[in-house]
Amino acid sequence: MNNYKYLKNINSPDDVKKLNNEQLNELCCELRDEIITTTAVNGGHVASNLGCVELTVALHKMFNSPEDQIVWDVGHQCYSHKLLTGRYKKFSTLRKKGGITGFTNPEESEHDVFYSGHSSTSISAAYGLAKAKKIKGEKGYVIAVIGDGSMTGGEAYEGLNNAYADSDNLIIVINDNQMSISKNGSSLAANLAKIRSTKGYYRSKMRFEKVLVHIPLIGQWLRRKLMKYKYALKGVLYHSTFFEDLGYAYLGPVDGHSLHRLEDIFEIAKLRGQATIVHVNTIKGKGYHPAEANPTLYHGVGSFDKFTGKVPPSKMNFSKAFSEAICSFAEKDKRICAVTAAMPSGTGLEEFSSRFADRYFDVGIAEQHAVTFSSGLAKNGMIPVFAVYSTFLQRAYDQIIHDVSLQKLKVIFAIDRAGFVGDDGQTHQGVFDIPMLISIPHIKIFAPASYEELNHMMYRAIYKENCPVAIRYPRGGEYKLSENVTAEDSDYSLYFKSDKKKKLVVTFGRIFANAYKAVETLNAAGEEISLLKLNTIKPISEKAVNYAKQFQEIHFYEESMRAGGIGEHFSALLEASGFDGEFKLTAVDEEFVEPASVDEQLAMFGLDINSMKRDIENSGENKA
């Protein structure tokens, strides 16, 4: 732990208020150093957090959390907030098992108002919080902090459309670190924006309006006329009356790295007496050259060298294998399109975007639109592949049902980060896509255990299936498989076939490698255990079920939720087929998966090699 001059003494936002601006600027330097030091070891969201250090300090200087409630959209920018709200001493545990999470978490602190791991939700949540305060007569503001990237998500605009009315306690901070939301096209407009964002201007304006109102007979009429001309002039100068047309006061843009400018504009926002938009310009990665130079790389990164910024070269992984596969097929087939929801790098589509730009579509953080857009492509003869993290596919459930499956359109869902994702925590685990998709008619789901299988399944989805197909694969690399395991173009595969039909292990995807090793070890010790690997997990092969029903004991291992998962479905099919043996399912029970490494998570839920061995070996002893 570094011996910081100020940060070590910050136990709550009240301590921030005791510092003057010179001291606060030193505190900002200490916050940046701590964020870089910790993420260099633990990994995490670097660039976005470095970009909003001054913004966070200013918010805690000018507002009174937790009475004033701050809602962070996504939570990618909450590290400074955590450090200023009593978690400095625990910050080295960021994203580690038993440590603090990388996103806002109400279980950690009263200052974390809302869980936030998915984007574009803050305005809706903040409006609900603000409305509840009004109804109950409680004091305090509610501040939503949302990035320009999150403003590409539709829910942000649904919230904006609804939130302006009777919300004088609502302030929405747009942290604009990449694209301009309000384009100011002239030096006059820029100077006026600066003048409008000063306390002197605002106070003079309020006094002038009060004088107008009290002029007998014509006061209100004159005020309305002047306001009308003012908004017309602003429309010409700023081209940015969108928010004001919705009913908001609009302040900014303001330099998001100037504490005194931020403090001024937040004081004005508190005095506005109506729902207010504060537009803040920041630099992603501010204060750390490697992150400023490459904010995409440092958006979410593993460990790196703090002093050089050097990131270890990435190894082969499923995202890269998917990239190679789709580019190989797209080179020969001009029908193939790739769609992403603002995740070209994370999903492995960067090469596709450069090689096949006319067939590559980044729709922004808009998964619902991405799915329906893909259905339109499919309807007119293209083969769209929507590459998306499992956790974000959840956001488009209705579109998968209504716009894809109901119409039996051939949309391919390349579901990255399926299963445990490690230290990103509860909001990002890919364990809900199976229960979500399994009940939807017409969809087939494939689960590769290797890069070679992923390539085979991509080919099958493109050229052999005439329905929606989901191919789900994990974060990171493939687990080492025995030379006896080869990619097969079949719905299931059998290993260690035993005539005794006593114990059978059934599984799919990444953890097949663990199951294979566990069964291989037990068989070498004298057991006779068979292994069934499901390649197509929806629909489950009838032949696979008929084979399994011959066994006395079946152990099913699933890196997904128990409720509504493949294991439950397999069990129901077994029962319907007349199976009267013992069936044991190991999966995630009704809980959210806490941050830890993937290996730790597998062990926590009994899906690692040693847990499987113990479970299978001891199963006979546990019978009644």
Buried (B, 14 or more C-beta within 10 A) or exposed (E): EEEBEBBBEBEBBEBBEEBEBEEBBBBBBBBBBBBBBBBBEBBBBBBBBBBBBBBBBBBBBBBBBBEBBBBBBBBBBBBBBBBBBBBBEBBBBBBBBEBBBBBBBEEBBEBBBBBBBBBBBBBBBBBBBBBEBBEEEEEBBBBBBBBBBBBBBBBBBEBBEBBBEEBBBBBBBBBBBBEEBBEBEEEEBBEBBBEBBBEEBBEEEBEEEEEBEEEEEEBEEEBEEEEEEEEEEBEEBBBBBBBBEBBBBBBBBBBBBBBEBBBBBBEBBBEBEBBBBBBBBBBBBBBBEBBBEBBBBBBBBEEBEBEEBEBEEEEEBBBBBBBBBBBEBBEEEEBBBBBBBBBBBBBBBBBBBEEBEEBBBBBBBBBBBBBBBBBEBBBEEBBBBBBBBBBBBBBBBEBBBEBBBEEEBBBBBBBBBBBBBBBBBBBBBBBBBBBBBBEBEBBBBBBBBBBBBBBBBBBBBBEEBEBBBBBBBBBBBBBEBEEEBEBEEBBBBEBBEBEEBBBBBBBBBBBBBBBBBBBBBBBEEEBBBBBBBBBBBBEBBEEBBBBBBEBBBBBBBBBBBBEBBBBBBBBEBBEEEEBEBBBBBBBBEEEEBBBBBBEBBBBBBBBBBEBBBEBBBEBEEEEE
